[in-house]
Amino acid sequence: PEKLSLIPNPPNSAGSIACDGSTARATALLLGENEHVAIYQDSAQAQVDSMKVSADLATMMLDYYRDYGAQVIRDYFGGVTDINNDGQVVVYITPVVEKDVAAYVWSGDFFPRSGQEFSCPTSNEMELVRFNPQTIRGLSSGNYQALGTLVHEVKHVSSLYKSVSRLQDNSTPGGYQPTWVEEGTAEIAAEMSSRLAWAAT
């Protein structure tokens, strides 16, 4: 849709993201999409000139992921799920992402909001990547970090969902990979996509 209502999931007082309580929803506006990814920006943030991300930059990210990222995630990491049956990973450009963070994936979004032993009331129940607008705006000045970062984060979408599935199947918190494995493999995904782009260029 042109507009999407999302739960921002701000950090709690301890610095982590909470699964308890309720958070007001935010409206996100569609910047662009393809068969793999849909990119949205927080509507309030999009009205600030220094934070607004152009449709051209969104298209650059979409094209890069389609041409070089999707095959890496599919061939090396088993692809991504489709919890909400929309066929896409959603990139949400949002002020929730702090200025020193490029992007992140929160595994709480893979849990159901209610009705199961492991549930999360602040889950968006979808495949979601939260992104810093400044990282994406860097594309216009030759800083291409956002391209590899998108592939890095989609790799997290793939593996964290599988971890949540293991957690729910086993009723044990042993489902998650060690951080060095999770982050290391995400860096490999970004690097592989970059090498494919380099070779093609």
N, C-alpha and C positions, 0 to 999 in steps of 0.2 A: 504493500500500500504506500501511498504518498506520505502518509503520516503513521507513526508507530508509537504506541504508548509503552514506555519501558520503566522498570524499577531501577533507579540509578545505583542502589546498594552502596551508600556512602560508608566509609570506615567507621567503626565504632570507637569508643573512647580509648580502647586498648590498642588501636592501630590496625586491628584486623577487621575483616568484613563480617558483619553479623547475619545470622540466619534467623534471628528472633525478632519479634516485633513487626511493625509495618512501616513502609516508607512511601511517601507520596510519589506518584508516577510523574514522569517527564515526557513531553512530546518531542519526538525526533522526526526530522524531515529527510526524505529520500534525496540523496545526491546522485546516485547512479547504481546500476546493478547489472550483473550478467548471470549466467547459469550457475555460478559457484558462490558469489558473494553479493550482498546488498550493503551499500554504505549509507549510513544515516548520520546526521548531526543534530545535537540538542538544539531545539528551536530558539531558546533564549541565547545560547552561545553563538548561534549563527547570525545573530543581529549585531554582534560586536565585530567591527572591521578587522581588528587584529587577531581574531579567533576564527573568522569565517573561512571555511575550506571550499574552494571552487569545484565546480563539477568537472573541470578539466583535470585537476589533481586526482579526484576520485576515479576518473576514467583511467589515468595512468596506473593507479594501483590495481584496478580491476583487470586491465590488460596484462599486467605483469603476472598477476596470480593465475589468470587463465592460461597464459603461454608457458609459464615456467614453474609456478608453484603447485598447481593442481596435480600434475603428474608425479611430483616428488611426494606429496602427501598420500596419493593413491598407491604408488608403487612401493614406497619404503615404509609407510606407516599405516596402511590399511584403510585409508580414506577417512571421511568424517560421517557421523551419524546424521539423522534427521528427526530429532525429537518432536518437533512441532509441524512436520510435514510441509515445510515451505521450500525445501530443496536447496536452501542457501545458508551460509554462515553470515550472520549480521555483524557488520562493523559499526560500532556506536561511538561516534566522536563526542566526548562528554567532558564537562568540567570536573567530574569526579576523579579523573586521572590527573594526578599531581604533576607539576611542571617538570620534575626530574625523572618521570616515568614515561617511557615511550608508549606502552600499551600493556594490557594484561588480560588474562582469562581467569574467571572465577568459577571454580567447580560447583559452587552453589547453584548456578544456573542450570545444571544438568539434573538436579533433584526435582521431584514433583513438589508443588507448593503444600500439599496436604494429602492425607489419606493413606500414607505408608509409614512404616517404622522410621525410615530415614526420609524426612521431608524438610523443606525450607520455605517458610512463608514469603521470603523476599526473592525467591527464584523467578527468573524470567522464563523458565522452562523452554529453553532454546539454545542453539549454538551461537554464542555471543562473544565478541572481542571488543573491549573498551580501548579507545585510542585517544592519544593526546593530539589536539589539532596542530600544535606547533611542529610536531614531528612530521606530519603530512605536509604542512606548508613549506617545510624545508626542501621539498621536491622542486619548488619553483626557483630555488637558488643553487641547484646542483647537489644537494645533500639527499642521497637516495636511501637513507636508513629505513624509511617507511616501507619500502618495497620488501626488503628481506624480513623486516619486523612482522609484516602481515603473514608471511609464510611461517615464521617462527611461532606466532600465536595460534595459527590454525593447526599447527602440529600439536600444541597444547590442547586445543579443542578435541582433537582426535584421541589423544592418550588419556586426558583427564576424564573424558566420558567413559572410556573403558575401565578406568580406575574406580569411578563411581559405581559402575555395573558390578565390578568385583566386590566392592564394599557392600552393596545391597544383597548380592547373592550369598556372601559368606557371613553376613551380620557381624563383621569384624572390621576394625579400622586399618587392617593390613593391606588394603587394596591399592594404595598409592605407591608410585615409584619413588625412590630416593631423589631428592632435589637435583643432585648432580647428574642423574640419568635423565630426568625430565628436562632440565635446562640444556644439557649437553646434546641430547637428540634434537631439541628444537633449534639449536644453533647449527647442527648438521643440516637440517631441513632448509634453513635460510641460506646456508653456504652452497648447498647443492643447486638451489634455484638460481642463485647468483652465477654459478659456473655454467649452467645451461644458458642463461641469458648472455653471458660473456661469449660463449662458444657460438651462439646464434648470431650475435652482432659481428 
